[in-house]
Amino acid sequence: MVWRRAVDLIPVVAEVTWRFPEHEKYEIGRQMRRAVASVAFNISEGSGKRTSKDYISFLHIAYGSANEVETQVESVSGLGYLKEGEKERLLDELLEIKKMINGVIRFVREKNIV
């Protein structure tokens, strides 16, 4: 389930960001923690909406937040803040989450389930 994958990524990103240099923990680290949480939060909020259109809108917001986290991962990797292999693991997980979000969007659009 995409929501579970997104929720499970929150503590992973939190653990990574708390190792950032002190001056970055509350700048880019805080923004990364908020963006990764936004993925799960928007999936959850959208699932409670009354129409498929509203649900899909929230799924698009979640997808955008996943894109934001990808850019942040690339940025902090370039600054040398990630351990060996962390960039690839995070980007791989974000890619899978984005694929799953797209799958849910297609399903909701086709079935008009909400």
C-alpha positions as CSV (number, residue, x, y, z in Angstrom):
1,M,0.0,0.0,0.0
2,V,1.4,3.4,-1.0
3,W,0.3,5.1,2.2
4,R,2.3,2.6,4.3
5,R,5.4,3.0,2.1
6,A,5.2,6.7,2.5
7,V,4.7,6.5,6.3
8,D,7.6,4.1,6.6
9,L,9.9,6.6,4.8
10,I,9.2,9.4,7.3
11,P,11.5,8.0,10.1
12,V,14.2,7.0,7.5
13,V,14.4,10.6,6.3
14,A,14.2,11.9,9.9
15,E,17.2,9.7,10.9
16,V,19.2,10.9,8.0
17,T,18.4,14.6,8.5
18,W,19.3,14.6,12.2
19,R,22.9,13.7,11.2
20,F,23.2,16.8,9.1
21,P,25.5,19.6,10.3
22,E,23.9,21.7,13.1
23,H,23.2,24.6,10.8
24,E,21.3,22.4,8.3
25,K,19.2,20.3,10.8
26,Y,16.7,23.2,11.1
27,E,17.0,24.5,7.5
28,I,17.0,21.9,4.7
29,G,16.7,19.0,7.2
30,R,13.4,20.5,8.6
31,Q,12.1,21.1,5.0
32,M,12.9,17.5,4.1
33,R,11.1,16.1,7.1
34,R,8.1,18.2,6.3
35,A,8.1,17.3,2.6
36,V,8.4,13.5,3.2
37,A,5.6,13.7,5.8
38,S,3.5,15.6,3.3
39,V,3.6,12.6,0.9
40,A,1.9,10.4,3.5
41,F,-0.4,13.1,4.9
42,N,-1.8,14.0,1.5
43,I,-2.4,10.4,0.5
44,S,-4.3,9.9,3.8
45,E,-6.3,13.2,3.6
46,G,-7.2,12.6,0.0
47,S,-8.6,9.1,0.7
48,G,-11.2,10.7,2.9
49,K,-12.5,13.1,0.3
50,R,-16.0,12.8,-1.1
51,T,-15.1,12.8,-4.8
52,S,-12.6,11.1,-7.0
53,K,-11.5,14.5,-8.3
54,D,-10.7,15.7,-4.8
55,Y,-8.8,12.4,-4.0
56,I,-6.8,12.7,-7.2
57,S,-5.9,16.3,-6.4
58,F,-4.4,15.2,-3.1
59,L,-2.6,12.4,-4.8
60,H,-1.0,14.9,-7.2
61,I,0.1,17.0,-4.2
62,A,1.6,13.9,-2.6
63,Y,3.4,13.2,-5.9
64,G,4.7,16.8,-6.0
65,S,6.0,16.4,-2.4
66,A,7.8,13.2,-3.4
67,N,9.5,15.2,-6.2
68,E,10.5,17.8,-3.7
69,V,12.1,15.2,-1.5
70,E,14.0,13.8,-4.5
71,T,15.4,17.3,-5.2
72,Q,16.4,17.7,-1.6
73,V,18.1,14.3,-1.6
74,E,20.1,15.3,-4.6
75,S,21.0,18.6,-3.0
76,V,22.2,17.2,0.3
77,S,24.0,14.4,-1.5
78,G,26.0,17.1,-3.4
79,L,26.8,18.7,-0.1
80,G,28.2,15.4,1.3
81,Y,25.6,14.9,4.0
82,L,24.6,11.4,3.0
83,K,26.3,8.1,3.9
84,E,27.4,5.7,1.1
85,G,24.3,4.3,-0.6
86,E,21.8,6.5,1.1
87,K,21.1,8.6,-1.9
88,E,20.4,5.6,-4.1
89,R,18.2,3.9,-1.4
90,L,16.1,7.1,-0.8
91,L,15.7,7.8,-4.5
92,D,14.7,4.2,-5.3
93,E,12.1,4.3,-2.6
94,L,10.8,7.7,-3.7
95,L,10.5,6.3,-7.3
96,E,8.5,3.3,-6.1
97,I,6.2,5.6,-4.1
98,K,5.7,7.8,-7.1
99,K,4.9,4.8,-9.3
100,M,2.4,3.6,-6.7
101,I,0.8,7.0,-6.5
102,N,0.4,7.1,-10.3
103,G,-1.2,3.6,-10.1
104,V,-3.7,4.8,-7.5
105,I,-4.5,7.9,-9.6
106,R,-5.2,5.7,-12.6
107,F,-7.3,3.3,-10.6
108,V,-9.4,6.1,-9.0
109,R,-9.8,7.8,-12.4
110,E,-10.9,4.6,-14.1
111,K,-13.2,3.3,-11.4
112,N,-14.4,6.7,-10.1
113,I,-14.4,5.0,-6.7
114,V,-14.9,7.9,-4.3
